[in-house]
Amino acid sequence: MMLFKKVSGCRYGKNKKAQKAVSGLLSRQDYLVVQGNDLAKSFGGLKSFEQRVLDYCFSFVSENDTADKMYEVSMLEVIRHFGLSASGNSYQRVAKALKTLNENTALYLPKTLPSGERGILMTQLFDTLFFGEAGMVQFRFSPNAAPSYLI
């Protein structure tokens, strides 16, 4: 997938200011570089319960899955997995954790285009998170994160 089209002699060609900015970002340690199961541990800003919900989401992934697989689970099954009571508070707690995961799992991955241009891919861990009123949860991880969790 090509993010930028390189056209020499126009404004999309080499840009020294952009090169300097990307180089500065690539040299810093405030972006995530993840491999395999370390992806779940790379989101240090999550609370304990949110981290456990994220680990639960990762537990659905199997080695034969494709990057576009949609996972589905009932909210009641999630609540039971965590040993919570089937009350409104438990539904709200899990829903809030899913909302936080959607908002706080940004990924900044170093990327090199086929042209050799280096940069940072800014993406999210989740492509889709759906919480239905019937209690069904569907989620799909971002295809950009797939190399990190499909190992």
Residue pairs with C-beta under 8 A, 6 or more apart in sequence:
2 113
2 114
2 115
3 111
3 113
3 119
3 121
4 12
4 113
4 117
4 119
5 12
6 12
6 13
6 115
6 117
7 13
8 14
22 118
22 119
22 120
23 118
25 31
25 108
25 120
26 110
26 118
26 120
30 108
31 108
31 109
31 110
31 120
32 42
32 107
32 108
32 109
33 109
33 110
34 42
34 107
34 109
34 148
35 148
35 151
36 148
36 149
36 151
37 58
37 149
37 151
39 58
39 125
39 145
39 148
39 149
40 51
40 54
40 55
40 58
43 51
43 54
43 104
43 105
43 125
45 104
46 54
46 100
46 101
46 104
47 100
49 82
49 93
49 97
50 97
50 100
50 101
50 104
52 82
53 78
53 82
53 94
53 97
53 98
53 101
54 101
54 105
56 78
56 81
56 82
57 71
57 101
57 139
58 149
60 71
60 73
61 69
61 71
61 141
61 149
61 150
63 150
65 150
67 141
67 143
67 146
67 150
68 140
68 143
69 140
70 128
70 138
70 139
70 140
71 138
71 139
71 140
72 136
72 137
72 138
73 136
73 137
74 135
74 136
74 137
75 91
75 94
75 95
75 131
75 135
75 136
75 137
76 86
76 135
78 94
78 137
79 85
79 86
79 90
79 91
79 94
80 86
82 94
84 90
84 93
84 94
91 135
95 131
98 129
98 131
98 137
98 139
101 125
101 126
101 129
102 124
102 126
102 129
105 124
105 125
105 126
106 122
106 123
106 124
106 125
107 121
107 122
107 123
107 124
107 125
107 142
107 144
107 145
108 120
108 121
108 122
109 120
109 121
109 123
109 144
110 118
110 119
110 120
110 121
111 118
111 119
111 120
111 121
112 118
112 119
113 119
121 144
123 142
123 144
123 145
124 142
124 145
125 141
125 142
125 145
126 139
126 140
126 141
126 142
127 140
127 141
127 142
127 143
128 138
128 139
128 140
129 137
129 138
129 139
130 136
130 137
130 138
130 139
131 137
132 138
141 149
